[in-house]
Structures are given as structure tokens and as C-alpha cells.
Amino acid sequence: MNLNKKLYRSTTDNKLAGVCGGIAEYLDIDSTILRLIWILVVVFTGFVPGILVYIVAAIIMPVAPTVIPTPPTE
């Protein structure tokens, strides 16, 4: 288990704010499965709490840092 793993919003796998993509990257699962689970939870628990949790997560979770590749040295 990697203890240095951090939870970020995804910049590459995002549909709205990158919350589900970031959680899927953190948990190392397919983001489509996580999005389907999220939709089912929102539908069966009520739209307002599920959407509110997503908005709060989008505000609280930091965006993943961009990695700038360094050119090879000769």
C-alpha cells in the first residue's frame, strides 16, 4: 500500500469537475464504474444530498498537479 498517495481531482479523466475521475484514480478502479455507482446513489438517496456532496468535493479536493516533462540531458 502506497502511503504517499493523495486524493486529487483529475485533470485528464473529468466530465464535470474531475471528482469521480480523481477518486477512481485514487482507488485504482475504472472511472465509469464509479460514475455509475455515484449516479445510482444519487438517484436512490435523493438528488439534493448527492449533488451537494459532489459540489462540496469539487470545492475541497485540490486539482492534480501538472507534471512538466524535462528534456533529456546530453
Secondary structure per residue as TSV (DSSP state, phi and psi in degrees):
chain	resnum	aa	ss	phi	psi
A	1	M	-	360.0	132.5
A	2	N	-	-88.3	112.8
A	3	L	T	-80.9	-13.3
A	4	N	T	-90.7	5.5
A	5	K	-	-70.7	134.7
A	6	K	-	-124.8	151.8
A	7	L	-	-92.4	120.9
A	8	Y	-	-131.1	157.6
A	9	R	B	-73.4	140.1
A	10	S	-	-78.9	140.2
A	11	T	S	-100.1	-15.0
A	12	T	S	-104.0	-29.6
A	13	D	S	-117.8	70.7
A	14	N	-	-128.6	142.7
A	15	K	S	-110.8	-47.4
A	16	L	S	-109.9	-74.2
A	17	A	S	-121.3	-1.5
A	18	G	S	87.2	9.7
A	19	V	H	-67.2	-53.4
A	20	C	H	-64.8	-38.2
A	21	G	H	-63.3	-40.3
A	22	G	H	-68.4	-40.9
A	23	I	H	-66.1	-39.9
A	24	A	H	-64.4	-40.8
A	25	E	H	-63.8	-40.4
A	26	Y	H	-64.8	-42.5
A	27	L	H	-86.1	-5.7
A	28	D	T	59.4	49.1
A	29	I	S	-128.4	170.2
A	30	D	-	-71.3	133.0
A	31	S	H	-68.1	-27.9
A	32	T	H	-64.6	-41.2
A	33	I	H	-63.3	-44.1
A	34	L	H	-64.1	-39.4
A	35	R	H	-64.7	-40.3
A	36	L	H	-64.6	-41.5
A	37	I	H	-62.3	-43.4
A	38	W	H	-60.6	-44.0
A	39	I	H	-63.1	-43.3
A	40	L	H	-62.6	-41.9
A	41	V	H	-63.0	-43.3
A	42	V	H	-63.7	-42.6
A	43	V	H	-67.2	-42.9
A	44	F	H	-85.2	-16.2
A	45	T	H	-105.1	-6.2
A	46	G	-	109.7	141.1
A	47	F	H	-69.3	-39.2
A	48	V	H	-64.0	-49.8
A	49	P	H	-63.7	-41.2
A	50	G	H	-65.1	-43.3
A	51	I	H	-70.3	-37.2
A	52	L	H	-63.2	-41.9
A	53	V	H	-63.1	-40.3
A	54	Y	H	-63.4	-43.5
A	55	I	H	-65.0	-42.6
A	56	V	H	-63.7	-41.9
A	57	A	H	-63.5	-38.6
A	58	A	H	-65.3	-31.5
A	59	I	H	-79.4	-40.4
A	60	I	H	-80.4	-41.7
A	61	M	S	-69.2	130.1
A	62	P	-	-75.8	155.2
A	63	V	B	-75.2	142.0
A	64	A	-	-61.1	136.5
A	65	P	-	-68.0	143.1
A	66	T	-	-85.2	137.8
A	67	V	-	-101.2	121.9
A	68	I	-	-96.5	118.0
A	69	P	-	-67.9	140.4
A	70	T	-	-93.6	140.5
A	71	P	-	-69.4	148.0
A	72	P	-	-66.1	143.5
A	73	T	-	-94.7	146.5
A	74	E	-	-111.2	360.0
